[in-house]
């Protein structure tokens, strides 16, 4: 793994969905759809949109999860009243999930009202700002990248250039690392 670098597996920034922080949620979804349709159809599709500021510096990202959650603001109220991580992992039952759906009146509004929100919600208000451990240099070894992905439980790492840590040059996705490892396993079996 030390003989491979992050840049060997990353998706270049030019192939990834990006929007400005002032974009609406609907514009972000459209950018993701455009990037997905232009991306190599043999590879896993993108699941996030990178957010940049007016100086073209990376400021955050929006996942598919973030998009759907933003359309139902009562999730914030639910989260603030509960100390929850992954509720299923904590042993909560299906009845519990149904009761919270009813208690917090989640998804009760008509779909048309939710779609109206998508036109007015700004990406900067729902984006996630990755922590320091979610960035990796393009020349870092693949073993270091895998370690960061697994220990941090990340779906991707933002790949930076040598010259400027604010300059994102690509995204290293867990799906691409998995495919690489899977292909290596298949090659071992053929020997």
Backbone as numpy.savetxt, mean C-alpha at the origin, in Angstrom:
# Nx Ny Nz CAx CAy CAz Cx Cy Cz
21.30 -14.47 -1.74 20.48 -13.26 -1.74 21.34 -12.00 -1.74
22.55 -12.12 -1.21 23.42 -10.94 -1.16 23.87 -10.50 -2.56
23.80 -11.40 -3.54 24.25 -11.05 -4.89 23.17 -10.28 -5.66
21.97 -10.20 -5.12 20.90 -9.44 -5.77 20.68 -8.14 -5.01
20.37 -7.09 -5.76 20.09 -5.81 -5.15 18.60 -5.49 -5.29
18.14 -4.60 -4.46 16.74 -4.18 -4.48 16.33 -3.71 -5.88
17.20 -2.98 -6.54 16.86 -2.44 -7.86 16.60 -3.54 -8.89
17.09 -4.76 -8.63 16.87 -5.87 -9.55 15.41 -6.35 -9.55
14.70 -6.11 -8.46 13.32 -6.60 -8.33 12.26 -5.50 -8.21
12.69 -4.28 -7.96 11.72 -3.21 -7.71 10.92 -2.86 -8.97
9.76 -2.28 -8.74 8.97 -1.70 -9.82 9.40 -0.25 -9.92
9.89 0.18 -11.08 10.32 1.59 -11.22 9.16 2.55 -10.97
9.47 3.69 -10.42 8.45 4.69 -10.09 7.58 5.04 -11.30
8.18 5.09 -12.48 7.43 5.45 -13.69 6.29 4.47 -13.99
6.37 3.26 -13.44 5.34 2.25 -13.68 4.33 2.17 -12.54
4.47 3.04 -11.57 3.61 3.00 -10.39 2.61 4.15 -10.42
1.48 3.96 -9.78 0.46 5.00 -9.69 0.92 6.10 -8.74
0.86 7.35 -9.21 1.20 8.48 -8.36 0.15 9.58 -8.55
-0.09 10.33 -7.48 -0.99 11.49 -7.54 -0.40 12.56 -6.63
-0.81 13.79 -6.88 -0.42 14.89 -6.01 -1.28 14.85 -4.75
-0.74 15.37 -3.66 -1.43 15.32 -2.38 -2.77 16.06 -2.39
-2.96 16.97 -3.32 -4.23 17.68 -3.42 -5.28 16.95 -4.25
-4.94 15.79 -4.77 -5.87 15.02 -5.59 -7.03 14.49 -4.75
-8.13 14.22 -5.41 -9.27 13.63 -4.72 -9.11 12.11 -4.67
-9.90 11.50 -3.85 -9.89 10.05 -3.73 -10.25 9.41 -5.07
-11.19 9.98 -5.76 -11.57 9.46 -7.08 -10.41 9.55 -8.07
-9.68 10.66 -8.05 -8.51 10.79 -8.94 -7.44 9.76 -8.59
-7.28 9.47 -7.33 -6.30 8.46 -6.91 -6.71 7.08 -7.41
-7.98 6.75 -7.29 -8.47 5.45 -7.77 -8.27 5.34 -9.27
-8.54 6.40 -9.98 -8.34 6.38 -11.44 -6.86 6.22 -11.79
-5.98 6.86 -11.04 -4.54 6.72 -11.28 -4.10 5.28 -11.05
-4.65 4.65 -10.02 -4.32 3.25 -9.76 -4.82 2.35 -10.89
-6.02 2.57 -11.35 -6.56 1.78 -12.46 -5.73 1.94 -13.72
-5.30 3.16 -14.01 -4.48 3.42 -15.20 -3.13 2.71 -15.08
-2.50 2.81 -13.92 -1.21 2.14 -13.72 -1.36 0.62 -13.80
-2.45 0.09 -13.26 -2.67 -1.35 -13.31 -2.86 -1.84 -14.75
-3.60 -1.09 -15.55 -3.85 -1.53 -16.92 -2.60 -1.43 -17.79
-1.70 -0.51 -17.46 -0.46 -0.36 -18.24 0.64 -1.30 -17.77
0.48 -1.88 -16.60 1.51 -2.72 -15.99 1.50 -4.11 -16.65
2.65 -4.77 -16.64 2.79 -6.11 -17.18 1.71 -7.02 -16.60
0.83 -7.52 -17.45 -0.31 -8.31 -17.01 0.07 -9.67 -16.42
1.31 -10.08 -16.57 1.75 -11.35 -16.00 2.18 -11.19 -14.55
2.31 -9.95 -14.10 2.74 -9.68 -12.73 1.53 -9.28 -11.87
1.71 -9.38 -10.56 0.65 -8.96 -9.65 0.35 -7.48 -9.85
-0.91 -7.13 -9.70 -1.32 -5.74 -9.88 -0.93 -4.91 -8.66
-0.78 -3.61 -8.89 -0.48 -2.68 -7.80 -1.67 -2.59 -6.85
-1.35 -2.33 -5.58 -2.41 -2.20 -4.59 -2.32 -0.88 -3.82
-1.49 0.04 -4.31 -1.34 1.31 -3.61 -1.01 2.42 -4.60
-1.22 3.65 -4.13 -0.94 4.85 -4.91 0.06 5.67 -4.11
1.12 6.12 -4.76 2.10 6.97 -4.09 1.65 8.43 -4.20
1.85 9.18 -3.14 1.42 10.57 -3.08 2.65 11.46 -3.07
2.65 12.47 -3.94 3.78 13.39 -4.03 3.31 14.83 -3.81
4.23 15.68 -3.38 3.89 17.08 -3.16 4.20 17.89 -4.41
4.02 19.20 -4.33 4.20 20.07 -5.49 5.65 20.09 -5.99
6.60 19.66 -5.13 8.01 19.59 -5.52 8.41 18.20 -6.01
7.41 17.37 -6.25 7.60 15.98 -6.69 8.35 15.12 -5.68
8.22 15.46 -4.39 8.79 14.64 -3.33 7.70 13.74 -2.77
8.07 12.53 -2.46 7.15 11.57 -1.89 6.70 12.04 -0.51
5.39 11.98 -0.23 4.88 12.38 1.08 4.01 11.30 1.73
3.57 10.31 0.96 2.74 9.27 1.56 2.25 8.29 0.53
1.40 7.37 1.00 0.79 6.44 0.07 -0.61 6.11 0.54
-1.41 5.67 -0.41 -2.80 5.31 -0.15 -3.00 3.89 -0.66
-3.43 3.00 0.21 -3.67 1.62 -0.18 -5.14 1.43 -0.55
-5.46 0.30 -1.12 -6.85 -0.03 -1.41 -7.66 -0.03 -0.11
-7.06 -0.52 0.93 -7.69 -0.53 2.25 -8.02 0.90 2.69
-7.07 1.82 2.52 -7.29 3.22 2.90 -8.44 3.84 2.13
-8.55 3.53 0.85 -9.61 4.08 0.00 -10.97 3.65 0.53
-11.14 2.36 0.75 -12.44 1.86 1.19 -12.77 2.37 2.59
-11.78 2.37 3.47 -12.02 2.85 4.83 -12.40 4.34 4.84
-11.81 5.12 3.97 -12.10 6.57 3.93 -13.54 6.86 3.54
-14.14 5.94 2.80 -15.53 6.14 2.39 -16.53 5.93 3.53
-16.07 5.32 4.60 -16.93 5.10 5.78 -16.23 5.68 7.01
-16.48 6.97 7.30 -15.77 7.65 8.39 -16.08 7.09 9.78
-17.14 6.31 9.95 -17.45 5.76 11.26 -16.42 4.76 11.75
-15.54 4.30 10.85 -14.46 3.41 11.31 -13.53 4.14 12.28
-13.33 5.44 12.06 -12.48 6.20 12.98 -13.09 6.22 14.37
-14.39 6.44 14.45 -15.09 6.45 15.74 -14.97 5.07 16.40
-15.16 4.03 15.61 -15.07 2.67 16.15 -13.68 2.40 16.70
-12.67 2.79 15.93 -11.29 2.54 16.36 -10.94 3.32 17.61
-11.43 4.54 17.71 -11.09 5.35 18.88 -11.74 4.82 20.15
-12.87 4.12 20.02 -13.53 3.59 21.21 -13.07 2.18 21.56
-12.31 1.56 20.66 -11.82 0.20 20.90 -10.31 0.20 20.81
-9.72 -0.64 21.56 -8.28 -0.85 21.41 -8.13 -2.13 20.60
-8.14 -1.97 19.27 -8.09 -3.18 18.46 -6.91 -3.18 17.53
-6.40 -4.35 17.32 -5.40 -4.58 16.29 -6.13 -5.36 15.22
-5.76 -6.55 15.04 -6.47 -7.43 14.15 -7.47 -8.21 15.00
-8.73 -7.84 14.92 -9.73 -8.40 15.82 -9.90 -9.91 15.67
-9.82 -10.43 14.47 -9.95 -11.87 14.30 -8.82 -12.61 15.01
-7.63 -12.07 14.93 -6.49 -12.70 15.60 -6.67 -12.71 17.11
-7.43 -11.75 17.62 -7.68 -11.68 19.05 -8.82 -12.59 19.47
-9.43 -13.28 18.53 -10.46 -14.25 18.85 -11.88 -13.72 18.86
-12.13 -12.57 18.27 -13.49 -12.05 18.22 -14.33 -12.89 17.26
-15.55 -13.09 17.62 -16.44 -13.94 16.84 -17.09 -13.17 15.69
-17.73 -13.92 14.81 -18.48 -13.29 13.72 -19.63 -12.45 14.28
-20.23 -12.90 15.38 -21.30 -12.13 16.01 -20.79 -10.77 16.48
-19.57 -10.74 17.01 -18.98 -9.48 17.44 -18.83 -8.53 16.25
-18.34 -9.05 15.14 -18.16 -8.21 13.95 -19.50 -7.67 13.46
-20.51 -8.49 13.47 -21.84 -8.04 13.04 -22.37 -6.98 13.99
-22.14 -7.16 15.29 -22.65 -6.17 16.25 -21.97 -4.81 16.08
-20.65 -4.80 15.78 -19.98 -3.51 15.57 -20.45 -2.85 14.28
-20.76 -3.66 13.29 -21.30 -3.12 12.03 -22.59 -2.37 12.31
-23.45 -2.95 13.15 -24.73 -2.32 13.50 -24.54 -1.17 14.48
-23.70 -1.37 15.50 -23.51 -0.36 16.54 -22.97 0.95 15.99
-22.06 0.87 15.05 -21.44 2.08 14.50 -22.07 2.51 13.18
-23.16 1.86 12.81 -23.92 2.23 11.60 -23.02 2.29 10.37
-22.22 1.25 10.22 -21.27 1.21 9.11 -21.98 0.81 7.82
-21.67 1.48 6.78 -22.15 1.22 5.41 -23.66 1.31 5.28
-24.29 2.19 6.07 -25.74 2.35 5.97 -26.16 3.33 4.89
-25.28 4.23 4.52 -25.64 5.24 3.51 -25.65 4.62 2.13
-26.42 5.21 1.27 -26.52 4.72 -0.11 -25.16 4.84 -0.80
-24.91 3.95 -1.71 -23.65 3.95 -2.44 -23.42 5.28 -3.14
-24.47 5.90 -3.63 -24.33 7.20 -4.30 -23.74 8.24 -3.36
-24.13 8.22 -2.08 -23.57 9.16 -1.11 -22.08 8.89 -0.89
-21.71 7.62 -0.87 -20.31 7.27 -0.69 -19.49 7.72 -1.89
-20.05 7.56 -3.07 -19.34 7.99 -4.27 -19.15 9.50 -4.29
-20.12 10.22 -3.77 -20.01 11.68 -3.68 -18.82 12.06 -2.80
-18.59 11.27 -1.74 -17.45 11.52 -0.86 -16.14 11.40 -1.62
-16.08 10.45 -2.51 -14.84 10.20 -3.25 -14.42 11.40 -4.08
-15.38 12.22 -4.46 -15.09 13.40 -5.27 -14.56 14.54 -4.39
-14.89 14.51 -3.12 -14.52 15.61 -2.23 -13.38 15.29 -1.27
-13.18 14.02 -0.96 -12.10 13.65 -0.05 -10.74 13.87 -0.71
-9.84 14.49 0.01 -8.49 14.73 -0.51 -7.55 13.63 -0.03
-6.68 13.22 -0.92 -5.72 12.17 -0.63 -4.87 12.53 0.59
-4.47 13.78 0.71 -3.61 14.19 1.83 -4.26 13.95 3.18
-5.59 13.86 3.21 -6.29 13.65 4.48 -6.45 12.18 4.85
-6.16 11.29 3.92 -6.31 9.87 4.23 -5.03 9.08 4.00
-4.02 9.71 3.45 -2.80 8.98 3.11 -2.07 8.51 4.37
-1.27 7.51 4.16 -0.44 6.93 5.20 0.98 7.43 4.96
1.65 7.89 6.01 3.03 8.32 5.89 3.92 7.20 6.42
4.63 6.51 5.53 5.48 5.39 5.96 6.57 5.82 6.93
6.90 4.90 7.82 7.97 5.13 8.79 9.33 4.88 8.17
10.35 5.23 8.91 11.74 5.13 8.44 12.09 3.71 7.97
11.56 2.70 8.63 11.85 1.32 8.29 11.24 0.84 6.99
10.43 1.67 6.36 9.77 1.29 5.11 10.48 1.84 3.87
11.66 2.41 4.07 12.47 2.91 2.97 13.72 2.06 2.88
14.19 1.85 1.66 15.42 1.08 1.46 16.13 1.62 0.22
17.44 1.62 0.28 18.24 2.10 -0.85 18.22 1.10 -1.99
18.24 1.62 -3.21 18.19 0.76 -4.40 19.36 -0.22 -4.50
20.47 0.08 -3.84 21.64 -0.79 -3.90 21.73 -1.75 -2.71
20.75 -1.71 -1.83 20.74 -2.63 -0.69 20.57 -4.06 -1.21
21.08 -5.00 -0.44 20.98 -6.41 -0.85 19.55 -6.91 -0.64
19.20 -7.92 -1.41 17.87 -8.49 -1.32 17.61 -9.10 0.05
18.63 -9.66 0.68 18.42 -10.25 2.00 18.03 -9.18 3.02
18.63 -8.00 2.93 18.25 -6.90 3.82 16.81 -6.49 3.57
16.43 -6.42 2.31 15.07 -6.03 1.95 14.05 -7.05 2.47
14.35 -8.32 2.27 13.44 -9.37 2.76 13.30 -9.27 4.28
14.41 -9.05 4.95 14.39 -8.92 6.41 13.47 -7.77 6.83
13.58 -6.62 6.16 12.72 -5.47 6.49 11.25 -5.77 6.22
10.98 -6.42 5.09 9.60 -6.76 4.75 8.98 -7.67 5.81
9.72 -8.69 6.22 9.19 -9.68 7.15 9.10 -9.13 8.58
10.18 -8.55 9.07 10.17 -8.03 10.44 9.15 -6.90 10.59
9.08 -6.02 9.60 8.14 -4.91 9.66 6.73 -5.28 9.24
6.55 -6.48 8.73 5.26 -6.96 8.23 4.70 -5.99 7.18
5.57 -5.58 6.24 5.19 -4.63 5.19 4.80 -5.34 3.91
3.91 -4.73 3.15 3.55 -5.24 1.82 4.49 -4.71 0.76
5.20 -3.62 1.09 6.15 -3.05 0.14 7.14 -2.16 0.88
8.24 -1.87 0.19 9.22 -0.91 0.68 9.41 0.15 -0.39
9.62 1.37 0.02 9.87 2.46 -0.91 11.36 2.52 -1.17
11.73 2.49 -2.42 13.14 2.41 -2.81 13.65 3.81 -3.11
14.76 4.16 -2.45 15.35 5.49 -2.59 16.61 5.44 -3.44
16.93 6.58 -4.01 18.15 6.73 -4.80 19.32 7.03 -3.86
20.51 6.83 -4.36 21.71 7.14 -3.58 21.80 8.61 -3.22
21.49 9.44 -4.18 21.76 10.87 -4.01 20.78 11.61 -3.10
19.56 11.11 -2.91 18.58 11.84 -2.13 17.59 10.86 -1.51
17.57 10.78 -0.20 16.67 9.84 0.46 15.20 10.21 0.28
14.93 11.43 -0.15 13.54 11.83 -0.41 13.11 11.44 -1.82
14.07 11.05 -2.66 13.75 10.70 -4.04 13.43 9.20 -4.12
12.18 8.91 -4.35 11.74 7.53 -4.50 11.93 7.14 -5.96
12.64 6.04 -6.19 12.90 5.60 -7.57 12.11 4.34 -7.92
11.47 3.76 -6.91 10.69 2.56 -7.17 10.06 2.01 -5.91
9.40 0.86 -6.10 8.73 0.18 -5.00 9.12 -1.29 -5.06
9.57 -1.81 -3.95 9.85 -3.24 -3.84 8.64 -3.86 -3.16
7.91 -4.68 -3.92 6.68 -5.27 -3.41 6.94 -6.69 -2.89
6.29 -7.03 -1.81 6.39 -8.37 -1.25 5.98 -9.41 -2.29
5.00 -9.10 -3.11 4.56 -10.06 -4.13 5.68 -10.39 -5.11
6.50 -9.41 -5.47 7.61 -9.66 -6.38 8.72 -10.46 -5.71
8.97 -10.18 -4.43 9.96 -10.96 -3.68 9.48 -12.40 -3.55
8.19 -12.58 -3.25 7.64 -13.93 -3.14 7.79 -14.68 -4.47
7.48 -14.03 -5.56 7.60 -14.66 -6.88 9.06 -15.06 -7.15
10.00 -14.19 -6.81 11.42 -14.47 -6.99 11.84 -15.71 -6.18
11.43 -15.74 -4.91 11.77 -16.87 -4.04 11.10 -18.14 -4.53
9.85 -18.02 -4.94 9.11 -19.18 -5.46 9.79 -19.75 -6.70
10.19 -18.88 -7.61 10.89 -19.35 -8.82 12.22 -20.02 -8.47
12.93 -19.50 -7.47 14.18 -20.11 -7.04 13.91 -21.51 -6.47
12.81 -21.66 -5.75 12.45 -22.97 -5.20 12.17 -23.97 -6.32
11.48 -23.52 -7.35 11.17 -24.39 -8.49 12.45 -24.82 -9.21
13.40 -23.89 -9.34 14.68 -24.23 -9.98 15.43 -25.26 -9.16
15.37 -25.16 -7.84 16.03 -26.15 -6.98 15.44 -27.53 -7.20
14.16 -27.59 -7.39 13.47 -28.87 -7.57 13.84 -29.53 -8.91
14.21 -28.72 -9.88 14.55 -29.23 -11.20 15.96 -29.82 -11.25
16.78 -29.45 -10.27 18.19 -29.91 -10.27 18.31 -31.33 -9.77
